[in-house]
Amino acid sequence: MPKVENAIIMAAGLGTRMRPLTNEIPKPLVKVNGKRMIETIIQGLRKNGITDISIVTGYLADKFEFLTNKYSGLKLINNPYYQQYNNLSSLYVARNELKNTIILDGDQLINNLDVLDSNFDKSGYAGTWVDNWTDEWIMHTDNNGKVVSCDRNGGQDGYRLCSVSKWTAKDSDKLRKLVEKEFNAKNYDIYWDDVAMYKYPDQFDLFVHRVDPNDIVEIDSLDELKAIDPSYKSIGQSDMFSKENLKKIDWVLVIIPIVAVIILSAILIGYPSESHIFLQNCRNFLTHKLMYYYLIVGLVFLLSTLFLGFTKWGKTKLGDKQDRPEYSTLKWGMMIFTSTMSAGIIFYSLCEWMMYANEPLVKQSPDSLNLSLTYSLFHWGPIAWSFYIMLAVAFGYMIYVTKNNKQKFSEACRPLFGKLIDSWLGKIIDLIAIFSLVAATATTFSMSMPLLTAAVKTMTGFGNIKTLSVTLIILVVAIYLIASVIGMKAISRLSMIAVSFLGLLLLFVLFDSGSAGFIVGSSAKALGNLVVKFIPMAATVENAQFTQNWTVYYWAYWMVWCVATPFFIGSISKGRTIRNVIFGGYFWGLLGTYLSFFILSNFGISRQISGVINAVKLINNGDSYADVIVMIIKTLSHYQVGLILLILAMIGLYSTVFDSITMVISKYSYRSLALSEEPSRLMRSFWAILFVLLPLALIITGTSFTSIQSVAIIVAFPTGIVMLLIVVSFWCSIVGIKRKKERNDREGNSTIFY
């Protein structure tokens, strides 16, 4: 009979479901009824004669170091992959410790020490019998107790898999080789348990080591901890108005935006005609007198990213020398695209070509419709993405190189202004960022919500447009609020569902329209035109009216909208070089954006050219863009499917975009909030509700298309100044650190700056 020689304890995870407790302490070190979970395991192992213990650490690894002094024979193994890969990586880094081994998680309670008995005869997992359905992994056995199948998505009438397993030396040797094989094959997202249970079950004879339900208690969340240890009941309560929490709030950055939004909404509702005239006058002044300001800002950001990417500065790593990317390239790219594009991309992809149709610059072209698509690719192309990418690099550098974790626009200007950021100047910069976010939300919702309303009306027959619009906005906020209360896992799933519906919509239109050939050919032609005409379009004003009406608006739109996303992109880019962030960001951003315009725009253009529907004439006769889009979709053979996919994709994208904007705005509401900390759910919910007031006011008053555009153009003026200051501050910081490194190298100083 084999005997357990050593133990491997998994303790690398983030423990996000137990925040805020795990903001400063790893989950296995959390005390339950006065005792640290991992120490109860260590002591139980030692009582069973198992003293050779390896703990795999990752998150806050230094917090475990005291254990090596407290317990002889205990060692720590660091997992550098813990943030980006699943726990396969933890067993991979500890694979050389596998022999006659017990493997267990460090965040559970072992109430019966017999579970850790060093004597065993066969490899297998501890399991407790369950009759009713559970979402835990369920093992099914034959009459001899051998595992014959395992339901990893839940089940019943089987043994719930517990995170305690024992492995003979023979099976450990096979497990080691297979773990290496899967890791080297870059199957990073699987659990290490998947190797024996699912990938190679025929190579193992695993048995259930039956235990009673109370023998092993796994604590997955803060609520489960509270149920076991009542002393934690007050932790994590979303009482934003407690005395302690009120001290953390930056009231200037909360009250001023609240008052401003309420006043603006009231003015728009009470004085719609006067509001329209005022907004139009402001827009005319900015677009006529300061047109080149917006164009120059766009060129500065584009050229700055290209210079960074192609020069020595691009080699700079966002993080320390040993840091590796936290996410695979595919996952990273998908996160960038989904965090930046709201439901507006569906609306504009379907109708922007119509918006340009009556512009003299476009009408005079022999191929006016393809030129319209070319301008769409221009306005949603490299310059648009340069705003996001340049700021993402600046924020990523601030977070991971200069180690400033405060996620505010003002902090990105600290290298330029120093301690002035702690005074009135910092407040002004942050207020500008907040108002930009409010304007971006109002613009996006107000422009594209009518399409969602028209689609729902077509499918349901509901007549009152304004009532339906308000209902849908409330529904979007409600979905987000529910997801927020459930937690990040629900939000993440909602995001994936939304992207899936968008992908299905594109595929459905491509193949059901019968215009796949035209779509491919027209897309290639428009892309070629863009390549040839990009520099003249970006650096000159071929037609002042068109530039004022559209290019200025789009640069303004991207300037106000990019306030929310760059912090997120920067935070997920740890371990990547600046060059990788820049060119990777362009690749994934343009790929997703252009696919949407290629398919949806060309679908509408094909209907216009073939005479199936004269969308341009309908717009000129007073039909709304939303109604015309629905008419175009109804030309599909199975248009009901297309409308359903459109509705689901738009609701999903609207709901998920609240995740990023409320997260950002909520962080501005605190005096100081570190990168690892999250705002309270109540604070995020509060901002989510406040954010819809201005869009509701614009929709209720029937504010015109141009007035909605004007909101973005006006707010973008001060935002552009702040963005330029951030770029200058970034260059001051990166050049200063480089020179400091070179000076230290000359002086023989061992300090290294990255």
Buried (B, 14 or more C-beta within 10 A) or exposed (E): EBEBBBBBBBBBBBBBBBBEBBBEBBBBBBBBEEEBBBBBBBBBBBEBEBBBBBBBBBBBBEBBEEBEEEBEEBEBBBBBBBBBBBBBBBBBBBBEBBBBBBBBBBBBBBBEBEBBBBEBEBBBBBBBBBEEEBEBBBBBBEEEBBBEEBBBEEBEEBBBBBBBBBBBEEBBEBBBBBBEEBBEEEBBEBBBBBBBBEBBBEEBBBBBBBBEEEBBBBBBBBEBBBEEBEEBEEEBEBEBEEEEBEEBBBEEBBEBBBEBBBEBBEBBBEEBEEBBEBBBEBBEEBBEEBBEBBBBBBBBBBBBBBEBBEEEBBEBBBBEEEBBBBBBEEBBBBBBBBBBBBBBBBBBBBBBBBBBBEBEBBEEBEBBBBBBBBBBBBBBBBBBBBBBBBBBBBBBBBBBBBEBBBBBBBBBBBBBBEEEBEEEBBBEBBBBBBBBBBBBBBBBBBBBBBBBBBBBBBBEEEEEBEEBBBBBBEBBBEBBBEBBEEBBEBBBEBBBBBBBBBBBBBEBBBEBBBBBEBBBEBBEBBBEBBEEBBEEBBEEBEBEEBBBBBBBBBBBBBBBBBBBBBBBBBBBBBBBBBBBBBBBBBBBBBEBBBBBBBBBBBBBBBBBBEEEBEBBEBBEEEEBBBBBBBBBBEBBEEBEBBBBBBBBBBBBBBBBBBBBBBBBBBBBBBEEBEBBBBBBBBBBBBBBEBBBBBBBBBBBBEBBEBBBBBBBBBBBBBBBBBBBBBBBBBBBBBEEBBEEBEEBEEEEEEEEBE
